[in-house]
Amino acid sequence: MAVDRVKFQDIVASQLPDYVKEDFPLLTDFLQQYYVSQEFESGTYDLIQNLDQYVKVDEVSRLTTSTVLLNDIS
């Protein structure tokens, strides 16, 4: 069963105090973009937030089952 979770990138603006948003208007955009870069699938933040889903092997898709070595290892 998939669990829908709120991404922090979507609520970061509401977490900042008004004086911060007024004095530093670009900070909200910066933080939103930062969390976009962290919350992608299999990213660091995603792994931490969804660890309960990643430990269920049946729930994880697109697992690498084999690897091909293209060059000799010296």
C-alpha positions in Angstrom: 0.0 0.0 0.0 1.5 3.3 -1.1 1.5 6.1 1.4 0.9 9.7 0.2 3.2 12.0 2.0 3.5 15.8 1.9 6.8 16.9 0.4 8.6 19.6 2.4 9.3 21.6 -0.8 5.5 22.2 -1.0 5.1 23.6 2.6 8.5 25.3 3.2 7.1 28.7 2.5 4.4 28.3 5.2 7.0 27.3 7.7 9.0 30.6 7.5 8.0 33.5 9.7 6.6 36.6 7.9 9.5 38.8 8.8 11.9 36.3 7.1 9.7 36.2 4.0 9.6 40.0 3.9 13.3 40.7 4.6 14.6 37.8 2.5 12.2 37.2 -0.4 14.5 34.9 -2.3 15.0 32.6 0.7 11.7 30.9 0.1 12.5 30.2 -3.5 16.0 29.0 -2.6 14.6 26.6 0.1 11.9 25.3 -2.2 14.5 24.5 -4.9 16.9 23.0 -2.4 14.2 20.5 -1.2 13.3 19.8 -4.8 16.9 18.7 -5.3 16.8 16.5 -2.2 13.3 14.9 -2.5 13.7 13.1 -5.8 13.1 9.4 -5.8 15.9 7.4 -4.1 17.5 10.7 -3.0 18.9 11.2 0.4 15.9 13.0 1.9 13.5 10.6 0.2 15.3 7.6 1.7 15.1 9.0 5.2 11.5 10.0 4.9 10.3 6.8 3.2 12.6 4.2 4.9 9.6 2.1 5.9 8.7 1.8 2.2 12.3 1.0 1.0 12.8 -1.9 3.5 9.8 -3.7 1.9 11.4 -5.5 -1.0 8.1 -6.1 -2.7 7.3 -2.4 -2.7 10.6 -1.4 -4.4 10.6 -1.4 -8.2 13.3 -1.0 -10.7 15.9 -2.9 -8.8 19.2 -3.6 -10.6 19.5 -7.4 -11.0 22.7 -7.5 -13.0 25.6 -5.4 -14.1 27.8 -5.6 -17.1 31.6 -4.8 -16.8 32.6 -2.9 -20.0 36.3 -2.6 -19.2 38.9 -4.6 -17.4 39.7 -3.6 -13.9 43.3 -3.0 -13.3 
